[in-house]
Amino acid sequence: MFPFLITAPAINAQDGPTVDRELGQVNAEPLWRQALGGEITGQPTVQVQSVVMTLDGGSVKAYSSGGRPLWNYSARGRLSPYVTRSREGTSYISRTTGVFIAVNRAGRELWRHNLGAPLSGPVVIGWDGRLFIPLGKKIICYTASGRQLWSRELSDAISISPGLDQGGSIVLTLQNNALLRIDPFGNIANRELPGKAKSLLSLEGGTYLILYEGSAHVDFLDFSDEEGDAMPALPEPPLAAVSRGSLAAVCLADGRTLLISGAEKKILWTGESHISVMRRNGGRPDAQAAMLFDERGIYVLSPSGASGFTQDGRRLWFTTLRNAASIPAFGDDGILYSGGRDWILYAYRMEDRAATHKQSLYGPAPPGAYGLGRPQGDVYFSPYEEMIKTETALIAAGIRAGEVGGNEMEWTAYLMKTASTGQDQGIAAAPLQYRLNALRLLAQIGSSETIPFLTGVFTHDREPLVRAAAAQAIGAIGVDPDGIALQAFAGAVSPAAPAKDEQVLAAVASATGALCRFSGPPLSDMGVKILGMLTSSGQPRIAQRRAQSEMASLRQ
């Protein structure tokens, strides 16, 4: 099934909101609005000046921050109300039948799998692009290109959906009040909670702040056997919460918003959000809310409106929304997106400050790495063919079974050592067939952290077949968020490049096409230039034909 582009223009409204200086209330007029053709089913997802949302008719729509329709993808079935976007802009969605779908930033379907059950919460993106997928009593981990790495059955249904902690693992709670931390390789640590958790926040130093359902009690826990610390009770039970570093912001059930210091275990300040103001004026309380905490400040989002605070507690603004179908989303550029029950998406300019966090070619760069990017020095490697054959067969069987799991670090390191033995490392080279197989298996494990290594093999190895296999592995992984592989490919096809091998250039064409299809623009802009150079008359015929085929696929 293919997406189709929407060309209808945005409907411009007044220039922007006005502010009641006495109350800090923003009397918002839409910056623009767009008819959606259905009711939004979940909170929109904002990334790099674009917004994506799911609709009740089974479609996913994307708009630019200026209101320009970008794409419309039809899932041909009802969708779970969750959409998660990777740093490359890939949107991960699921039909309520359990069909899980990846759609690139241009609205093109990349792959799909039937997981057998619908999502029970949003997908979580790991530091290297891996996907942690919650399914009732199960967590499945997939690569960005759709290959299963591991699956873990849980003792009960998930109560708080997984979130990424500050160490790159996921944390969640179950209906039986178990608190779980699952690392990127599927290893589980757990401890029991004294009650049903409402919010679970990761703080610096491996501490977790636990807020409880219908309770004002607060706990600070880790995964040791020791009892956690507590702090004075909150004024009211929590509605929503978010953390950043050692700080946690909490919106209470009555709308009051406060900031907690994890280091000092005390409340630093309390302020009133739009929910507080509405309740005081007789409005109905919100049953759900979300929060955002970045370098600009703290934001409270609910179907009734939104509020912004500085980190030191000064309320910047608040606004109210009428007839919103879901919690709105607030972008890095200060635009608030709200889907109405009238099937219209509204965009409001709430502030001019923009977040300046570190960006890659696409979304924010991950805060850390899983250590998969270079061979580990203590991994045993023997150049004897029978030993390599045995070890790689074991790795291949684990990959086919979808249970790489806790072996991933060791297996990745072994494959990287095997693949790179042809370079000057002071050890005998593995037979060529095993070097090529090691690169194929690395692609199937699929961590984006191996892209620099694979790019290095492509650039420096003396064996053309190995260089071609490294390029193919990059294409199979599908992501190049920093553009380093495409830069290496551009250098290899330029007129100034040394002697050119037709197999290497054909592999470059295939890998470039795969990267362009996965990530879309702006990466594809560079990729199209590479493919254009490969179609020129000075290139080998096999490379020309492959580049022409890839160019044709990008136009479909």
KALINUR-V656313 format. One line per field, one symbol per residue. ss: DSSP state (~ for helix, > for strand, _ for the rest). A space follows every 50 residues. Layout:
ss=???
//
This chain:
ss=___>______>>_____>>>____>>>____>>>>____>____>>>__> >>>>>___>>>>>>____>>>>>>____>____>>_____>>>>>___>> >>>_____>>>>>>_________>>_____>>>>___>>>>>_____>>> >>>____>>>>>>>_____>>>>>___>>>>>_____>>>>>____>>>> >>>___>>>>>>_____>>>>_______>>_______>>>>>>>__>>>> >>___>>>>>>____>>>>>>>_~~~~~~~________>>>>>>__>>>> >>__>>>>>_____>>>>>>___>____>>____>>>>>>___>>>>>>_ ________>____>____________________~~~~~~~~~~~~~~~~ ____~~~~~~~~~~~~~~~____________~~~~~~~~~~~~~~__~~~ ~~~~~~~~~~___~~~~~~~~~~~~~~______~~~~~~~~~~_______ _~~~~~~~~~~~~~~~~~~___~~~~~~~~~~~~______~~~~~~~~~~ ~~~~~_
//
